Amino acid sequence: MSHKQAPLVRPTWRFLLVHPAHFIAFGFGSGLAKKAPGTFGTLAALPIYAILMQWLSPLAIAWFCLPVFVIGCWASEVTGKTLGVHDYGGIVIDEIVAMWLVLLFVPVSAVGWGLAFAMFRFFDILKPWPICWFDLRVPGGIGVMIDDILAAAYAILALLAIQHFYPL
């Protein structure tokens, strides 16, 4: 099913609070944005990452992304089935975990984080091959999550190349 389909139920704060999977999948509410929910989900990743940095090392944050990815697969699967839409735009836990991975590769600065945000959104929206292949062919929660992890990989590679020539 395409994420452009109308959902079976209208996502609201009440919908998010009915099941923990909905709250997680909708990025703790950031996915309820009327326009550009993926962008709002990506923005929500920033303050959460800033909090994680207070208690965890970069390596620990990287490892923390693994269980969040698994939980995101579950939450996306449950929420997508409830909505009747496989990859509904408001499901943004995929953007959050992917953005955390990208932030690991830039300095903690406005320029570093701004460039990380821009590069991730660019590849998440553009979906170059093989991201588009995974986006169209991998079903369920893993399908929701995996294309954003691949977009993060593209963003990381681009950021490493940029930093090679222009240190941030």
C-alpha positions as CSV (number, residue, x, y, z in Angstrom):
1,M,0.0,0.0,0.0
2,S,1.2,3.5,-0.7
3,H,1.7,6.1,1.9
4,K,-0.5,8.4,-0.2
5,Q,-3.6,6.4,0.6
6,A,-6.1,7.8,3.1
7,P,-5.8,6.2,6.5
8,L,-8.7,4.1,7.9
9,V,-8.7,6.3,11.0
10,R,-7.6,9.9,11.4
11,P,-4.4,10.2,13.4
12,T,-4.9,12.5,16.4
13,W,-3.4,12.8,19.9
14,R,-6.1,10.4,21.0
15,F,-5.0,7.9,18.4
16,L,-1.4,8.2,19.6
17,L,-2.4,7.6,23.2
18,V,-4.5,4.5,22.4
19,H,-1.4,2.3,21.8
20,P,2.3,2.8,22.7
21,A,3.2,1.7,19.1
22,H,1.2,4.7,17.7
23,F,3.0,7.1,20.0
24,I,6.4,5.8,19.1
25,A,5.7,5.5,15.4
26,F,4.5,9.1,15.3
27,G,7.7,10.3,16.8
28,F,6.1,11.2,20.2
29,G,3.6,13.5,18.3
30,S,5.9,15.1,15.8
31,G,4.4,13.0,13.0
32,L,1.0,14.7,13.5
33,A,2.2,17.8,11.7
34,K,-0.3,18.7,8.9
35,K,2.5,19.4,6.4
36,A,5.9,17.8,6.1
37,P,5.6,15.4,9.0
38,G,8.9,13.7,7.9
39,T,10.7,17.1,8.3
40,F,9.1,17.6,11.8
41,G,10.1,14.0,12.7
42,T,13.7,14.8,11.7
43,L,13.6,18.0,13.7
44,A,12.3,16.1,16.7
45,A,15.4,13.9,16.5
46,L,17.7,16.9,17.3
47,P,16.6,17.7,20.9
48,I,16.3,14.0,21.7
49,Y,19.9,13.4,20.5
50,A,21.1,16.4,22.5
51,I,19.6,14.7,25.6
52,L,21.1,11.4,24.7
53,M,24.5,13.1,24.4
54,Q,24.3,14.1,28.1
55,W,24.4,10.4,29.2
56,L,25.8,8.4,26.3
57,S,29.0,8.4,24.3
58,P,28.8,8.5,20.5
59,L,29.5,4.7,20.4
60,A,26.7,4.1,23.0
61,I,24.3,6.2,20.9
62,A,25.2,4.2,17.8
63,W,24.4,1.0,19.7
64,F,21.2,2.5,21.2
65,C,20.0,3.0,17.6
66,L,19.8,-0.8,17.1
67,P,17.0,-1.4,19.7
68,V,15.3,1.8,18.7
69,F,15.3,0.5,15.1
70,V,13.8,-2.8,16.2
71,I,11.2,-1.0,18.3
72,G,10.5,1.3,15.3
73,C,9.9,-1.7,13.0
74,W,7.3,-3.1,15.5
75,A,5.7,0.3,16.1
76,S,5.6,1.1,12.3
77,E,4.1,-2.3,11.6
78,V,1.4,-2.0,14.2
79,T,0.5,1.6,13.3
80,G,0.5,1.0,9.6
81,K,-1.9,-1.9,10.0
82,T,-4.2,0.1,12.2
83,L,-4.2,3.0,9.7
84,G,-4.5,0.7,6.7
85,V,-1.5,2.4,5.1
86,H,1.9,0.7,5.0
87,D,4.2,3.8,5.2
88,Y,1.9,6.6,6.3
89,G,3.7,10.0,6.2
90,G,3.1,10.6,9.9
91,I,5.1,7.5,10.9
92,V,8.4,9.3,11.6
93,I,10.3,7.0,14.0
94,D,12.3,6.0,11.0
95,E,13.4,9.6,10.5
96,I,14.3,10.0,14.1
97,V,16.6,7.0,14.4
98,A,18.2,7.6,11.0
99,M,18.9,11.3,11.9
100,W,20.6,10.1,15.1
101,L,23.0,8.0,13.0
102,V,23.8,11.0,10.8
103,L,24.4,13.3,13.7
104,L,27.2,10.9,14.9
105,F,29.3,12.0,11.9
106,V,29.2,15.7,12.3
107,P,30.5,18.1,15.0
108,V,28.1,19.3,17.6
109,S,27.5,22.8,16.1
110,A,24.8,24.7,14.3
111,V,26.7,24.2,11.0
112,G,27.3,20.5,11.6
113,W,23.7,19.8,12.7
114,G,22.2,22.0,10.0
115,L,24.2,20.3,7.3
116,A,23.4,16.9,8.7
117,F,19.7,17.8,8.7
118,A,19.8,19.1,5.1
119,M,21.7,16.2,3.7
120,F,19.5,13.6,5.4
121,R,16.3,15.3,4.3
122,F,17.7,15.6,0.7
123,F,18.4,11.8,0.4
124,D,15.2,10.8,2.3
125,I,13.1,12.8,-0.1
126,L,15.1,12.1,-3.3
127,K,15.4,8.3,-2.6
128,P,18.2,7.5,-5.0
129,W,18.8,3.8,-5.9
130,P,18.7,1.4,-4.0
131,I,16.6,3.4,-1.5
132,C,13.7,3.6,-3.9
133,W,13.9,-0.1,-4.6
134,F,13.6,-0.9,-0.8
135,D,10.9,1.7,-0.3
136,L,8.7,0.1,-3.0
137,R,9.4,-3.6,-2.3
138,V,10.1,-4.2,1.4
139,P,6.8,-4.6,3.3
140,G,5.9,-4.0,6.9
141,G,7.7,-2.2,9.6
142,I,11.2,-3.1,8.3
143,G,10.2,-1.6,5.0
144,V,9.2,1.7,6.7
145,M,12.5,1.8,8.7
146,I,15.1,0.5,6.2
147,D,14.8,3.2,3.5
148,D,15.6,5.9,6.0
149,I,18.6,4.0,7.3
150,L,19.8,3.9,3.7
151,A,19.1,7.6,3.3
152,A,21.2,8.1,6.4
153,A,24.0,6.1,4.9
154,Y,24.0,8.3,1.8
155,A,23.9,11.5,4.0
156,I,26.8,10.2,6.1
157,L,28.9,9.4,3.0
158,A,28.2,12.9,1.6
159,L,29.0,14.5,4.9
160,L,32.3,12.6,5.2
161,A,33.2,13.7,1.7
162,I,32.3,17.3,2.5
163,Q,34.3,17.3,5.7
164,H,37.3,15.8,3.9
165,F,37.6,19.0,1.8
166,Y,35.9,21.5,4.1
167,P,36.3,20.6,7.8
168,L,33.2,21.7,9.8
